[in-house]
Amino acid sequence: MAAKVLVVGGAGYIGSICAAVMHRDAGIEVAAYDDLSTGHEEAVTGPLYRGDIRDQKRLTEVLTEGKFDAVMHFAAKSLVGESVSHPLRYFDVNVGGTASLLQAMADAGVKNLVFSGTCAIYGDPDYLPLDEDHPQRPVSPYGQSKKMVENILASCRAKEGFRVTTLRYFNAAGCMPDGSLGESHRTETHLIPLAIAAALGRRPPLSLFGDDYDTRDGTCIRDYIHVLDLADAHVRALEHLLDGHKGSAYNVGTGVGTTVREVLSSIEHCLGSPVPHSVAGRRDGDPPALYARADRIQEALGWAPRYTNINEIVQTALTWAQSPRF
């Protein structure tokens, strides 16, 4: 596909892997825009434009001079706990930054956008699996900020001539199978890399938050979606927009729920050693179970997850963890 895409947040975990896949597998010319506050320059594919997403002037210059066909927007603050303590930071960057990006896109005449959304907009589930029509009642400022952005994007689609697709991720996980790119956060909050680090003796034993939920083994159930499946969804969403479709919002998950203890068992199976852990109390705001119904994106874009076995996902994460490149 002949296209040129600016990946905003292209030095981060998901953005960098999506950019690499777009360039390698789909022949898309990519460049990254990132302030490197949480990302890594070593992870970038293509040219890197350093800048803050709230810097509308800088974004307009980059988009105009680069003659981009589309934008993929991954840049956001995403730590749920931090958002509860410092909500203003999240509204400033996630909402204000997206508004600056959209105005820059409008000024530069770039009207195709794929947005990195989240299942956090749904809040505590009324039913499972979660579909796109589930009520949206986010329980954290992070989720609220993402919901606000989706509202802005819907208005831009309806009134400003934008073609926009939002991909609502469930639990992104895994790394490039060849170990070339992976998950490297300065503040790590994701279960799989934390548990692997504990199993490798690089951090203290894992705290397992709650083992008395009404689930098959008492621990929380989540839907782990491999980052390569996310990348495939982004490429398909981009192609759909460039073909002239207005876009929509889609869940991106496997539909398979995995408990915390099942994740720990998978790591033990793949690594050959157990994950040291202790049971702590439940965390506020942790629903017992979250997993996706994702048939809408399958019907519209022909997407389906390839990694549906937790062992396959964990193995790629282990490949990275045992020899990280940054």
Secondary structure, 3 states (H helix, E strand, C coil): CCCEEEEECCCCHHHHHHHHHHHHHHCCEEEEEECCCCCCHHHCCCCEEECCCCCHHHHHHHHHHHCCCEEEECCCCCCHHHHHHCHHHHHHHHHHHHHHHHHHHHHHCCCEEEEEEEHHHCCCCCCCCECCCCCCCCCCHHHHHHHHHHHHHHHHHHHCCCEEEEEEECEEECCCCCCCCCCCCCCCCCHHHHHHHHHCCCCCCEEEECCCCCCCCCCCEECEEEHHHHHHHHHHHHHHHHCCCCCCEEEECCCCCEEHHHHHHHHHHHHCCCCCEEEECCCCCCCCECCECCHHHHHHHCCCCCCCCHHHHHHHHHHHHHCCCC
